[in-house]
Amino acid sequence: SQSERGKVTWKAPSNIALVKYWGKKENQIPANPSLSFTLDTCSTKTTLSYIKHKGIEEAGFSFELFFEGEPKDDFRPKIELFFKRTEYYLPFLKDYHFKIETSNSFPHSSGIASSASGMAALSLCLMDLEKQLAPEMDTNFMYQKASFLARLGSGSACRSIEGDLIQWGAHSEVQGSSDLYGIPYPFEVHEVFKNYHDTILLVDKGKKQVSSTVGHNLMQGHPYAVQRFEQAHQNISKLKPIFADGSLEEFINIVESEALTLHAMMMTSDPYFVLMKPNTLEIINKIWEFRKKSKSHLCFTLDAGANVHVLYPEFEKEIVHQFIKNELIVFCEKEQYICDRIGFGAKK
Ligand code: PMV
C-alpha cells in the first residue's frame, strides 16, 4: 500500500513576529500570545521519504538527515527531541525509517533562523503521512495539528503553517486563539496590510551567542516578566482597531516598541546579553531620520539576533527601496539583504 513506503515534500515559510513570543512554560506553552506576518520568499523545503520496518519494531527513532544534499548530523539532537515530544501524537513514528532532506531558500548561515520554517515543513510532511494512514482526515484538522506539532519543535514554527497574519497564544479578545497552535487572525484587516513588504538586512551572519531556548528560560524569574507578558496582551488588543483602520502610525509604534522590548528583556535578564550590533543601531537611527524627513511609513522589527527587518506598505515600495539601497546597505555584512513580503502559508 501507499503507506508502506513513499515520499512527500512540503515548503514552509519563515515568519516575523509583530508581537513577540519571549518566555515559555512547560511543553512549549508560550508565556504570552504573539502575532506574526507569514513570509513568502524565506522558506524551507523538506522531503520526507519513509519505509515501513519489516517485522519487529525498532527501539528508537530511525532516521537520516540531509541538508542541501549533504549528510548533516548537527540537527540530529533537535529532530530526536522533536520525535520524542511528538511520538504520543504520532504513534506511527517508530514503525518507519525516515530520510529527511531539507534545503533553505535563503543563504546558508545568513543569521536567519530556519527552525521555524524547518519544523513547520517537517510537521506538514508527517501530517501528510498521517493523512495517508487516515484518509478521512479533514484538511483544517491537518493544518491545525501540523501547527500543534511544529510548536513542539520550535515555538514560533507553529506560526509558519498558514498565512498571512497568525496569532499563537490564548488571548481573551481573540476567539479561537490557543496556546497549543497558531490560528489565522480572525478579524478584519485593512488592505494596506495585505501586501506588506519585509526587507531583511543581514547585519551579522554569524551564529548567535545565546540560543532562543536559553533566552526563553531566562524569562523565568525575570524582574520585568509579569509586566512584559501583560504588555503583549495589551498590544494584541491595541492592534485590533489598527488592523481594521489601517492606522500606520499606531502600527509602527507598537511594532518598534515590541522589537526594542524583546531586546530590553535580554539586556535585563540574569545573565544579561546583547544581540544587537553597532550596525543594528545605525540602521534604526537611519530609519527614524528618514521617516521624519520623508513622512513615509517604514518601520523596523528585530528577532533574536542583529539582523533588521524593514517593514513597509506596497505603495511606498519605490521610495523605501531607494532609501535602503542608498543608506542602509552599507551597514549589512557583504551588503547582503533579502527582499521578502507577506505570504500565504506552506505549500505541497
Ligand atoms: O521559536 P523560538 O523558540 O526560536 O523563539 C523565537 C522568538 C522570537 O523570534 C525572538 C520572537 C518570535 O515571536 O518569533
Residues whose N, C-alpha, C, O or C-beta is under 5 A from the ligand:
A	BS01	PMV	A17 V19 K20 Y21 S34 S154 G155 S156 A157 S212 D303 A304
